[in-house]
Amino acid sequence: MRRREIRRALITGGAGFIGSNLAERLLSMPEVQVRIFDNLSRKGVEKNVDWLSSLPGSDRLQVIKGDVRDARAVEQAVSGVTEIYHLAAQVAVTTSVDDPVNDFQVNANGTLNVLEAARRVGEEPFVLYTSTNKVYGSLPGLTIEKQKTRYRAAAASFRGVDEMQPLDFHSPYGCSKGTADQYVHDYARIYGLPTVVFRMSCIAGPRQLGNEDQGWVAHFLYSVLGGRTITIYGDGCQVRDILHVHDLIDAMQAVYRERATTRGQVYNLGGGMESATSVIEMLEQISALTGEPLKLSYSKVRPGDQPLYIADTSKLQGHTGWKPRRGLADTLESILDFWNRHVAKSHGEVGQRQADLAPVLQQEVA
């Protein structure tokens, strides 16, 4: 019997929402050794590390506390790996506006540190970088129409934004992520490094902490459960395509598996037309799921916000055969299940009215 090739995977930002879900998947594969590199700065991520350490296969897990801004630490973390999933980032547009220097240092310079370490190690590890749809700016060339609860593209032929859409960095966050995006893409062309860029739409699912700047689906659900007021920026008709995090992990493994084809490529990734929803429609669905009323306030639109963004994933599907398998209802139910199993249950509160758990919720997933 042929022995499986040993894979040694590094996940920067591996203690976070996407990183911990990816680590769980990789630990389920006996041939994969998993190394997490994370500065553990975000509140609550230590619980993800504890959870990963309790899983079957955790004897193949190594956790390194470190920062992508530290080139020497990154170089040590990259040593000996066969694949790198670069997820570590500053993730909020509003934070980037408040502190653009730190935003650039983490997102742009941190990514360059990862790429340089991968290049210098001499073994050409596979590198997957998670970029963002924000690199496309506000999509001024997309004509939209407003319906009762959502915006829609005026053109009946619209099937989402594809990779030919011109880049248009529209915030410090867009600039830093876009800079990193282009460096990752160019290192494949100039140095032959097998890299892939995912320009991602909205990712949601279990283990997402969520706040109003990032992870908005989970933030909405937790806020409704906690009886808190939700601020809507703009009119709430903004549309996004939601992708379940487990479908994202499927896509990550698909591009690794097909890396002879996917190396050097950029892919738009999201739930597509079938999983597109507006802010207000999502809130109404959450209210119906939880049985809790909505408490809403409205504020002005934030800089660079896209009235409508839906990813055209046909390029990724054509290269790998990947398709999303989970819909909006699956995504919301998985977040609610995570909350019930890991927050409410741990406090003996299952069965109580969810709004009564606001103090617990604020402590556990704020």
N, C-alpha and C positions, 0 to 999 in steps of 0.2 A: 504494500500500500504506500502510495506516495505521501510523504510528509508535507503538511501545509507550511507554506512560507511564513516565517515569523514577521509580523508587522509591529513596528514600534511607533506609536502615534503620540504627537505632542499637541495639546490643546491649550492655546493661550486664552486666558479668560475662561478656563475650564470649570471654574466653580460657579459660573453664572447660569442663567436660565437655559440658553441654547447649549452651552458647554457641558453642563451636567447631564442634559438629555443625550447629548452625543456620547459622553463618557459611559453612560449606562448602556447604550447600544454596543459600543466597542467592547465593553467588559463582558458582554454576552457572547462574544466571539473568542473561543479559546486560543486562537492564534495571535491575538492582539494584546500587546502591552501598552498601557495608557499612562501618559505623563501629563499632569496638569500643572500649568504655570499661571499663577494668578496672584495679584497683590492683596486679595481678600478685602478690598476697601469698601465694597458695597454691603450695606447692612443686610444680614440674613444669609449670606452665601456660605457661611461656616456650616449651616444646617445642610446645605447641599453636599459639602465635603463629608460630613458625618454620615449622610444617607448613602453616598457612593461607597464609603468605607465599610458599610454593612452588607453590601450586595455580594452575591456569589461572583467569584472572579476578582474580588478586591485585592487578592494577593498579587495581582498584576497591575495594581494602581500605585502610582507615585505622585505625591503632591509636593510641589515646590512653590514656596511663597517668593514671588519676585515681580518685578515691574518691567514692562516692555520698553520703558525709557532707559533702562539700564542695559547698555549694549553687551557688557561682559556677562551679565546674568543670562541674557537671552542666548548668547553664544554657548554657554554651558548647557542650557536647557535643550538646545537644538542638537547637541552632540549625540550621534548614534541613532537618530530617529529616521524612519522611512517616510513619514508623512506628517505634515503640519497643518492644523486647522487654526487659522489665525482669527480668533474671535474677540480678543481683548480690544476694548475701545472706550472712548468717551462717547456716549450714545444720545445725548440730548441736545437739540437745537438751541433751546433756551440757555443751557449751560455754556454752550459755545459762544453765544452772544455776550454773556457775562465775562467769560474768561477765554478769549480766542487763543491766547498763547498756550495755555495748558491743553486746550483742545487739539492744537496742531502738534504739540509735543507727543501726546498719546497716540493720536490717530495716524499722523503722517510720519513723524520721526520713529515712533514705535514700530510701525510697519516696515520702515526702511531697515531698522535693526534686525527684524525677523528675516527679511530678504537677504541681507548681507550675511547673516549667520548661516542661512540655508545655502547661499552661494559658496561661502568659504569652507564649509564642511567637506565639500568635494564629493558628495555622494548623491547629489541631485534629488533630495527628498521632494515628494509631491507637496505642493502648497496650495491650500484653498483659503481664499480671503473673502470674508463676508462684507461686501459693500452695501450700498443703499440706493433706493430709488431717488433719494434727494440729490443725487448727482445730475438728475435731469431738470432740476429747478422747478419752476412753476408751470412748465409745459405751456408757454404762451401760444404755441402754434396749434394747440388742440382746442377746437371749437366745441363748447359745451352748452347744453340747455338745462334749465332747472325744471324738474318735476316737483310734485308735492313734497316728497320726502328725500329726494336725491337729485344729484346732477347726473346727466348722461351725455355721452358723446353725440354730437349732432349727426355725424356720419353713420349710416346704418351698417357700413362695412367694418366699423371699428371692432377689433378683437383684442385690444390691449396695446401697450407700449412695447415695441420691440427694441433690439439692441442697436438699431440704426438711428434711434432718436439722438439728436445732438446733445452733448453734455452742456450743462448750464448751471454752474455752482452758484447757489443763491443764498448762502449763509456761511458763517465760519465752519459749521459742521459739514455742510456740503463741500466746502473747499478742502477741508482736511481729509474727509473720506474719499473725495474725488481724486485728490493728489495721490493718496495711497493706492486707490483703485488703478490709476494709470502706471504707477511704479510696478505694481504686481504684474500687470499686463505686459509691461515693457521688459521685465526681467525674463519673461519667456522668450521674447524676440531677441534680446541682446545677449543673454547669458545661457539660453537654452534650458532654463529652469522650468520644470513641469508645473505651471501655475494655472489656477482657475479662479475667476472672479464671479461671485454671485452678487448681483444687484437686487437686493431683496425688498419685497413689499412688507406687509405687516405679518409678523410671526406671532403666534399665540399658542398657549397650551399649558400643561401642568408644569409646576415649579417656576412659573413666571411671577415675579414679585409685583411689578406694575406700578407706575405712577403716571401723572398726567403728561409727562414729557416722553415717556418710553414705556412700551407695554400697555397701551391704552385699553385693550380689550380686558385684560385682567384687572386693570385699575378700575374700569367701569363696574365689573362684576363685584369686586371686593367692596367698592364704595356703596353699591346698591345693597349688598348684604349687610354692611355696617350702618346703613341709614344715613350716609353722609351726602352732602350736596356735591354734585358734579358740575364742573365748569366746562361749558361748551364754547370753544373758540370759533367764532363765525356763526353760521346759521344751522349747523348740524347736518347739512345736506352733502358734506364732503364724502366722497366714495373711496373706499380702499378694498383691495382683495385680500382676504385673510387666509393664511396658510397655517395649518396645524404643524407644530414643531416636529412631530414625528414624520410628517411628509417631507419636511426640510432635511431631516436626518437621512431619510431614504434617498433624497437627491444628492446629498453629500457622498453617500456610499456609491451611488450610481456613477458620479463623475470620477470617483477614484477607480472604480472597476473598469470604466471605459477610458482610462487616462491616455491611452494611445490616440484616441480621438479628441478628448476634451482638453488636453494640455494646450495652454496658450489661449484658451477661449474665455469669453465673457458671456454670462447668461443672466437674463432677467428671470426672477423667480418670485412667484406668488401663487395665490389660489386661483387666479384667472377669473374669467367672466362668471363662472358658476358660483364662485365664493365672494363676489363683490357685494358690499353692503355699505350703507351710509351710517354716519355716526348715530343719527337719531333712530334709524331702523335697528341698529345693534342694541341700543339702549332699550328699545321696546321689546326686543327679543329677550334680553336679560331680565326685564321686569316680568315677562310672562313665565320665564323659566323658574325664577325665584319666588314669585308671588309677592314681591316687594314693590312698593310705589317708587317712582322716580322723583328725586329732588334735584332740580336743574337751575343753573344760573348761566348767563351768557356774557361773553367778553369779545373783544375785537379779534379778528383773524391774526394769527402769528406770522412773522416774516417767513416768506418762502413756502407757505402752505400750498399744497396742490389741491384744487377743488375736486379733481378726479384723478386717481391713479389706479390702473389695472395692468398687471404684467401680462405680456404675451410670452408664454413659456414654450412656444412651438419649437424653438431652436434646441432647447434642452431636451424636449421630448424626442425630437428627431435624432439627436446624438446618443441618447441613452435609453430611450423607451420609458423614462420616468413619467408618471402622472400622479397628481394628488389623489389620495384615496379617502380623505376625510373631509366632511363638509362643515359648515358653520355650526350646526347643532352639535356635531361630534366635538368640535373645539370647545364650545361653551360648557358642555357637559363634562369634559375632561378637566377643565379648570375648576368647576364646582366640585367634582369628585376629589380633586387634590385638596381643596380647601376643607372639605368635610373629613377627609382621612388624616390630614396632617396638621390642621389647626383646631377645628371644632372638636374632633374626637380626642385630641391630646389633652383637651381641657374638660372632657366629660360633658360637652355641651350639645352633642348631637340631639336634634329634636326640638331644641329651643328656637324661638323666633330669631332669625338670623340677625336682625337689627339689634337685638339685645347683646350681641357679641362684639359691638363696635370697639370697646377698649382692647379686647383680645386681638381682634383683627388688626388694629392699628399697631400693636406691639409686634405681631408676628410677621406681617407682610407689608408694612409701610415702606 
